[in-house]
Amino acid sequence: MTDKRPVGDAVLVDRFWHNYFSILEKERIHKTARPWYRKHVEAYIRAHPGRRIASHLPVQIDDYLNAKGRLTGLPEWQFRQIVDALRLLFCESIRADWAQAYDWYQWRDFARQLEPDHPTLMRDANPALLVAPSSNPLIERFRNNYADCHAAFVKTIRVRAMAIRTEQTYEHWITRFLKFHRWKSIDELGSAELAAYLEHLAVKRKVSQSTQKIALNALVFLFHEVLGRNVDEAASYTHASKPRRIPSVLSSAEVKSLLAVMQGRPQLMASLMYGTGMRVMECVRLRVQDIDFAFHQITVRAGKGGKDRVVPLPQKLVPQLSHYLEEVRRIHEGDLAAGYGEVLLPVSLARKLGKAASSWPWQYVFPATRLAMDYSTGVTRRHHVHETSLQKAIRAAAHKAGIHKRVSSHTLRHSFATHLLESGKDIRVVQEILGHADVSTTMIYTHVLNRGGLAVPSPFDAL
């Protein structure tokens, strides 16, 4: 096929692609993937006819990736590849002024979709459809081989309105218990077998006391609450040792350095977690109506234990959060124009509020970068970002900032509580903000304070 482009243009185009493929080679993109990177860039160029790529701004990237994110049939890996192809185009090839500061992370790493058995989908969906498919063959064996027992377990735990995480954890430990006893009939298992398994966890597996206690709670729930059997005789077993743990806490300077190396949405989320003391799931599940700018507070709905509470909204974050919500609203309006825009509501609220699922106040503050099919209803929705994306961003930032401590998303909550106590806030107030049922849980943060009677000087300093 004869190339009808002018000779000068053809040379420029060939030089452009030669340079782009050199960048792909330098970035160690596999040879088989490089033609796909070119196709993604060509598709982007075709979507913007008559406009030079060098003149593009972040808004063009946002609109294009939002459109791609609405294609539910597009595999997650391919969406990430599109983002990476454009990142290398603008950051390394064209070197646009804005490209390095642009939040590529939110598109590439916040593209992960919620699994069918994710707690958000399970707790907000219709309870009758709540047995989500599992990728664990052992759990599937428990469900299939002990169908009546499993059905009774699910019914009992949901009638008591226990947390979905608790249900998943209990199901996991019951499955491991059955596997340990070689999948015997449930009628052949009792107190002796329960004690034997708990002893195995402590002696052979060397689990912590908290892990052993979780397994005990799961099995006692099964035998006592579901099957109606007395398992008090199982009390004589080897108990795992209980080490005393002190939470990892960052200093104020370390928090500043951590947030300084982050940008975009991950930085805003991490700032909110430190500024409010929210847990990671409480942060990702925030809805627009939960933020009260007038009173500078955030309402945390259905936190741990199913309790609501109010936490302070840092005034320094108000301008950034307000600007960010304008961007989220633009995404929501684009979803509505494309025939989507619904968000998942708890089934009872969905019955009462009707079309509220498409309204702005009910949208997630931190929506996923992609639409996803809800397995239980078949409706395409935009869920919240996956919590693991934020957790990875915080760990990566700690490494980049040179913080040589074990840092997780929960470390920000620990730091929030410790710094409040350091500033002289009453421990009961801190307990209320954190949502602890017992003040003894909040007391753990007094162990890392260096003031009052807890400040014991080293004798070396007196030499």
Secondary structure, DSSP 8 states (H G I E B T S, - for coil): ----S-HHHHHHHHHHHHHHHHHHHHTT--TTTHHHHHHHHHHHHHTSTTS-GGG--HHHHHHHHHHHHT-TTS-HHHHHHHHHHHHHIIIIIS--TTTTTS-HHHHHTTT----TT-HHHHHHS-GGG-----S-HHHHHHHHHTHHHHHHHHHHHHHTT--HHHHHHHHHHHHHHHHHTTT--GGG--HHHHHHHHHHHHHTS---HHHHHHHHHHHHIIIIIIS----GGGG-S--------------HHHHHHHHHT--HHHHHHHHHHHHH---HHHHHT-BGGGEETTTTEEEE-S-GGG--EEEE--GGGHHHHHHHHHHHHHHHHHHHHTT-------HHHHHHHGGGGGSGGGSBSSB-SS-EE-TTT--EE--B--HHHHHHHHHHHHHHTT--S---HHHHHHHHHHHHHHTT--HHHHHHHHT-SSHHHHGGGGGG--SGGG----GGGG-
